Amino acid sequence: MKRVKVWLALALICGLLATSLVGCGKSEEGEQPLTKVRYCEVVRSIFYAPVYVAMNEGFFTDEGLEIELTTGQGADKVMTALLSGGADIGLAGPEATVYVLNQGQEDYVINFAQLTKRDGSFLVGRKPEPDFKWENLRGKTVIGGRPGGVPEMVLEHVLRKHGLTPGKDVEIITNLQFTATTGAFIGGTGDYVANFEPNASQLEKEGYGYVVASLGIAGGELPYTVFGARKSYIAENPEVIQRFTNAVYRGQLWVENHSSEDIARSIQSFFPDTDLELITMVIERYKAQDTWAKDPIMKAESLDRLQEIIIEAGELSEPVDSNLLITHEFALQAMEEVQ
């Protein structure tokens, strides 16, 4: 009987102690319920390293946000998710927001933070070309991107800049899904493929191809990938947009101030099928060409330049007012709040 009483007393003490510890944790850390944000990224790529860092280093959690991540597989899919209410915030090329505004959508998507500032794809050939010139593509076939998407338009812009007419001097395959281009190249389609990382480096590592040029360097600086949300969502949830932007900026600063190895270790969980050495190599390549924006501010003049490329590609007849599609409020505030 005494033994039973002792066990009951111990159980009661343990229960009280556990309750006390949980209570202290909430009180000391000031825990509040996290606000869920349905976030849709355009594709999964090391190109977006700063936002993965922000997730895995706890920056979104620090801002009181719980990120529900989905991958749209295309800027058009991201816009569909945003406009249908299936996502709150999207990461995609801003060309999609131009198209939405041009279609007369009243509750259009506004860009509030920039992540990357140049194309993240590389031209991969079937043999090494240490002295590569764009003229080498004359009479060749290139696996490109989706018509109307920034990767394809930048590729065509670079070709024109070097005196090559897409569809005449260079055949471009544009009817493959983003996820199918690498496999098609391995299978023998095309002489070159425009590939994002880690696929470009993976092709090199496995001996299927060789990176011969950077579309990011050749295409120059652009507001390549940005965060956006519907005008109504921003108006109704400014504090969520601010906290999201704060977390993104912290991710940008972290990437700027850490080694490629540190960044690779931080984001590795998002790329379980890619080894750490390859992720590190990709990040080093992106760092070397100054891929990532240093802060979240997206400038109207940079979107103006992108619209010139869109018009050149025949996807837009005349530019829209870039200022309608950009807000600097949250990026500027993040730069004041985040140290």
C-alpha positions as CSV (number, residue, x, y, z in Angstrom):
1,M,0.0,0.0,0.0
2,K,2.8,2.3,0.9
3,R,4.5,1.5,-2.5
4,V,1.3,2.5,-4.3
5,K,1.1,5.8,-2.4
6,V,4.8,6.5,-3.3
7,W,4.2,5.9,-7.0
8,L,1.1,8.1,-7.0
9,A,3.0,10.9,-5.3
10,L,5.8,10.6,-7.8
11,A,3.4,10.6,-10.7
12,L,1.7,13.7,-9.3
13,I,5.0,15.5,-8.8
14,C,6.2,14.6,-12.4
15,G,2.9,15.8,-13.8
16,L,3.1,19.1,-12.0
17,L,6.7,19.6,-13.0
18,A,5.9,18.9,-16.7
19,T,3.0,21.4,-16.6
20,S,5.3,24.0,-15.0
21,L,8.0,23.5,-17.6
22,V,5.6,23.9,-20.5
23,G,4.0,26.9,-18.9
24,C,7.4,28.5,-18.3
25,G,8.5,27.9,-22.0
26,K,5.4,29.7,-23.3
27,S,5.8,32.5,-20.8
28,E,9.5,33.1,-21.2
29,E,9.5,32.9,-25.0
30,G,6.2,34.7,-25.4
31,E,4.9,32.0,-27.8
32,Q,1.9,33.0,-29.9
33,P,0.1,30.9,-32.4
34,L,1.8,31.0,-35.8
35,T,0.0,32.6,-38.7
36,K,-0.2,30.2,-41.7
37,V,1.0,31.5,-45.0
38,R,0.2,29.4,-48.1
39,Y,3.4,30.0,-50.2
40,C,3.7,28.8,-53.8
41,E,7.2,28.7,-55.4
42,V,7.6,28.6,-59.1
43,V,9.9,25.6,-59.1
44,R,12.3,23.9,-56.6
45,S,15.8,25.2,-57.3
46,I,19.0,26.1,-55.5
47,F,18.5,29.4,-57.3
48,Y,16.1,30.4,-54.5
49,A,18.6,29.6,-51.7
50,P,17.9,32.7,-49.5
51,V,14.3,31.7,-49.0
52,Y,15.2,28.1,-48.1
53,V,17.7,29.5,-45.6
54,A,15.0,31.7,-44.1
55,M,12.8,28.6,-43.6
56,N,15.5,26.3,-42.2
57,E,17.2,28.9,-40.0
58,G,13.8,29.7,-38.4
59,F,13.5,33.3,-39.7
60,F,9.8,32.8,-40.7
61,T,9.0,31.2,-37.3
62,D,10.8,34.1,-35.6
63,E,8.4,36.4,-37.4
64,G,5.4,34.3,-36.2
65,L,4.7,32.7,-39.6
66,E,4.1,29.0,-40.5
67,I,5.0,28.5,-44.2
68,E,2.9,26.0,-46.1
69,L,5.0,25.4,-49.2
70,T,3.8,24.2,-52.6
71,T,5.7,24.1,-55.9
72,G,3.7,25.4,-58.9
73,Q,6.0,24.3,-61.8
74,G,5.7,27.5,-63.7
75,A,4.9,31.2,-63.2
76,D,1.5,30.7,-64.9
77,K,0.7,28.1,-62.3
78,V,1.8,30.4,-59.5
79,M,-0.5,33.1,-60.8
80,T,-3.4,30.7,-61.1
81,A,-2.9,29.7,-57.5
82,L,-2.8,33.3,-56.3
83,L,-5.8,34.5,-58.3
84,S,-7.9,31.6,-57.4
85,G,-7.2,32.0,-53.7
86,G,-5.2,28.7,-53.5
87,A,-2.1,30.6,-52.3
88,D,-1.4,33.7,-50.4
89,I,2.1,34.6,-51.6
90,G,3.9,33.4,-54.7
91,L,7.5,33.4,-56.0
92,A,7.8,33.8,-59.8
93,G,9.0,35.9,-62.6
94,P,7.3,39.4,-62.6
95,E,6.4,38.9,-66.3
96,A,3.4,36.9,-65.0
97,T,2.1,39.9,-63.1
98,V,2.4,42.1,-66.2
99,Y,0.2,39.6,-68.1
100,V,-2.4,39.5,-65.4
101,L,-2.6,43.3,-65.2
102,N,-2.8,43.5,-69.0
103,Q,-5.7,41.1,-69.0
104,G,-7.8,43.6,-67.0
105,Q,-7.7,41.7,-63.7
106,E,-9.0,44.1,-61.0
107,D,-7.5,42.2,-58.1
108,Y,-4.1,41.8,-59.8
109,V,-0.8,40.7,-58.2
110,I,1.6,43.2,-56.8
111,N,5.3,42.5,-56.4
112,F,6.6,43.4,-52.9
113,A,10.1,41.9,-52.6
114,Q,12.8,40.8,-55.0
115,L,14.9,37.6,-54.5
116,T,17.1,37.2,-57.6
117,K,18.6,39.8,-59.9
118,R,19.6,37.8,-63.0
119,D,18.8,34.7,-64.9
120,G,19.7,31.5,-63.0
121,S,20.1,29.2,-66.0
122,F,23.1,28.0,-67.9
123,L,23.7,26.8,-71.4
124,V,24.8,23.2,-71.4
125,G,26.4,21.7,-74.5
126,R,27.5,18.1,-75.4
127,K,31.2,18.9,-75.4
128,P,33.5,21.3,-73.7
129,E,33.8,24.8,-75.3
130,P,36.4,26.7,-73.4
131,D,36.3,29.5,-76.1
132,F,32.5,29.5,-76.4
133,K,30.9,32.1,-78.6
134,W,27.2,32.6,-79.1
135,E,27.8,32.3,-82.8
136,N,28.5,28.6,-82.1
137,L,24.7,28.1,-81.9
138,R,24.1,29.0,-85.5
139,G,22.4,26.1,-87.2
140,K,22.0,24.3,-83.8
141,T,19.0,23.2,-81.7
142,V,18.5,24.4,-78.2
143,I,16.1,23.0,-75.6
144,G,14.6,26.2,-74.2
145,G,11.8,27.2,-71.8
146,R,8.1,27.9,-71.9
147,P,7.0,30.5,-74.5
148,G,6.3,33.8,-72.6
149,G,8.4,32.8,-69.6
150,V,11.4,34.9,-68.6
151,P,14.0,32.1,-69.1
152,E,12.9,31.6,-72.7
153,M,12.7,35.4,-73.4
154,V,16.1,36.0,-71.9
155,L,17.6,33.2,-74.1
156,E,16.0,34.7,-77.2
157,H,17.2,38.2,-76.1
158,V,20.8,37.0,-75.8
159,L,20.7,35.3,-79.2
160,R,19.4,38.5,-80.8
161,K,22.0,40.6,-79.1
162,H,24.6,38.3,-80.7
163,G,23.1,38.6,-84.2
164,L,21.1,35.3,-84.1
165,T,17.5,35.1,-85.0
166,P,15.5,32.6,-82.9
167,G,13.6,30.1,-85.1
168,K,15.8,31.0,-88.1
169,D,19.4,30.8,-87.1
170,V,18.8,28.7,-84.0
171,E,16.0,26.2,-83.5
172,I,14.5,26.4,-80.0
173,I,12.4,23.6,-78.5
174,T,9.8,25.3,-76.3
175,N,7.1,22.6,-75.9
176,L,8.7,20.5,-73.1
177,Q,7.7,20.7,-69.5
178,F,10.3,22.4,-67.2
179,T,10.9,19.0,-65.5
180,A,11.4,17.2,-68.8
181,T,14.1,19.2,-70.4
182,T,17.1,17.5,-68.7
183,G,15.8,14.0,-69.5
184,A,15.2,15.0,-73.1
185,F,18.8,16.3,-73.4
186,I,20.2,13.1,-71.9
187,G,18.0,11.1,-74.3
188,G,19.6,12.8,-77.3
189,T,17.3,15.7,-78.1
190,G,19.0,19.0,-79.0
191,D,22.6,20.2,-79.2
192,Y,22.3,22.4,-76.2
193,V,19.9,22.9,-73.2
194,A,19.2,25.9,-71.1
195,N,19.2,24.5,-67.6
196,F,18.7,25.7,-64.1
197,E,20.7,24.3,-61.2
198,P,21.2,21.7,-59.9
199,N,20.4,20.1,-63.2
200,A,23.2,21.9,-65.1
201,S,25.9,20.8,-62.7
202,Q,24.4,17.3,-62.4
203,L,24.7,16.9,-66.2
204,E,28.4,17.9,-65.9
205,K,29.0,15.6,-63.0
206,E,27.4,12.6,-64.8
207,G,29.2,13.3,-68.0
208,Y,26.2,14.1,-70.1
209,G,27.0,17.7,-70.9
210,Y,29.2,20.7,-70.1
211,V,28.3,24.2,-69.0
212,V,29.5,26.6,-71.8
213,A,27.8,29.9,-70.9
214,S,25.7,31.7,-68.2
215,L,22.4,33.2,-69.3
216,G,22.6,35.3,-66.1
217,I,25.8,37.0,-67.1
218,A,24.8,37.3,-70.8
219,G,21.4,38.6,-70.0
220,G,22.4,41.2,-67.4
221,E,20.6,42.3,-64.3
222,L,16.8,41.9,-64.2
223,P,14.1,41.5,-61.5
224,Y,14.2,37.8,-62.3
225,T,12.3,36.3,-59.4
226,V,10.1,38.2,-57.0
227,F,7.5,37.7,-54.3
228,G,4.0,38.8,-55.0
229,A,0.4,38.7,-53.6
230,R,-3.0,39.8,-54.7
231,K,-3.7,43.5,-54.1
232,S,-6.6,42.6,-51.8
233,Y,-4.4,40.2,-49.7
234,I,-1.8,42.9,-49.2
235,A,-4.4,45.4,-48.2
236,E,-6.0,43.0,-45.7
237,N,-2.8,41.5,-44.4
238,P,0.0,44.1,-44.4
239,E,1.5,42.7,-41.1
240,V,1.8,39.3,-42.7
241,I,3.5,40.7,-45.8
242,Q,5.8,42.7,-43.6
243,R,6.8,39.8,-41.5
244,F,7.3,37.6,-44.6
245,T,9.6,40.3,-46.1
246,N,11.5,40.6,-42.9
247,A,12.3,36.9,-43.0
248,V,13.3,37.0,-46.6
249,Y,15.7,39.9,-46.0
250,R,17.2,38.0,-43.1
251,G,17.7,35.1,-45.5
252,Q,19.4,37.4,-48.0
253,L,21.7,38.8,-45.3
254,W,22.6,35.3,-44.1
255,V,23.5,34.1,-47.6
256,E,25.6,37.3,-48.1
257,N,27.5,36.7,-44.9
258,H,28.0,32.9,-45.0
259,S,30.2,30.6,-47.0
260,S,28.8,28.4,-49.8
261,E,29.4,25.3,-47.6
262,D,27.3,26.9,-44.8
263,I,24.5,27.7,-47.2
264,A,24.6,24.2,-48.7
265,R,24.2,22.6,-45.3
266,S,21.4,25.0,-44.4
267,I,19.3,24.2,-47.5
268,Q,20.2,20.5,-48.0
269,S,16.9,19.2,-46.7
270,F,15.1,20.8,-49.7
271,F,17.3,18.8,-52.1
272,P,17.4,15.3,-50.6
273,D,18.5,13.7,-53.9
274,T,21.4,16.1,-54.4
275,D,24.7,15.5,-52.5
276,L,26.2,18.3,-50.4
277,E,29.3,18.7,-52.6
278,L,27.1,19.4,-55.6
279,I,24.9,21.9,-53.8
280,T,28.0,23.7,-52.6
281,M,29.4,23.8,-56.1
282,V,26.1,25.3,-57.4
283,I,26.0,27.9,-54.7
284,E,29.6,28.9,-55.4
285,R,28.6,29.3,-59.1
286,Y,25.6,31.5,-58.2
287,K,27.7,33.6,-55.7
288,A,30.4,34.1,-58.3
289,Q,28.0,35.7,-60.8
290,D,26.2,37.8,-58.2
291,T,22.9,36.1,-58.6
292,W,21.0,37.1,-55.5
293,A,19.6,40.5,-54.6
294,K,21.3,42.0,-51.6
295,D,18.0,43.4,-50.4
296,P,14.3,43.0,-51.2
297,I,13.8,46.3,-53.1
298,M,12.5,45.9,-56.6
299,K,13.1,48.9,-58.8
300,A,10.5,50.1,-61.4
301,E,13.3,50.8,-64.0
302,S,14.4,47.1,-63.8
303,L,10.9,46.0,-64.5
304,D,10.8,48.5,-67.4
305,R,13.9,46.8,-68.9
306,L,12.3,43.4,-68.5
307,Q,9.2,44.7,-70.3
308,E,11.4,45.8,-73.2
309,I,12.6,42.1,-73.4
310,I,9.0,40.9,-73.3
311,I,7.9,43.3,-76.1
312,E,11.0,42.2,-78.1
313,A,9.8,38.6,-77.7
314,G,6.3,39.6,-79.1
315,E,4.5,38.7,-75.8
316,L,3.5,42.3,-75.1
317,S,2.4,45.0,-77.5
318,E,3.2,48.0,-75.2
319,P,4.5,48.3,-71.6
320,V,2.3,48.7,-68.6
321,D,3.1,51.2,-65.8
322,S,5.7,49.3,-63.7
323,N,4.8,51.4,-60.6
324,L,1.3,49.8,-60.6
325,L,3.0,46.4,-60.0
326,I,5.5,47.2,-57.3
327,T,5.3,48.3,-53.7
328,H,8.5,49.3,-51.9
329,E,6.8,49.8,-48.5
330,F,7.6,46.4,-47.0
331,A,11.1,46.1,-48.4
332,L,12.1,49.5,-47.0
333,Q,10.5,48.7,-43.6
334,A,12.4,45.4,-43.5
335,M,15.7,47.2,-44.1
336,E,14.9,49.4,-41.1
337,E,13.7,46.7,-38.8
338,V,16.2,43.9,-39.6
339,Q,19.7,44.3,-38.3
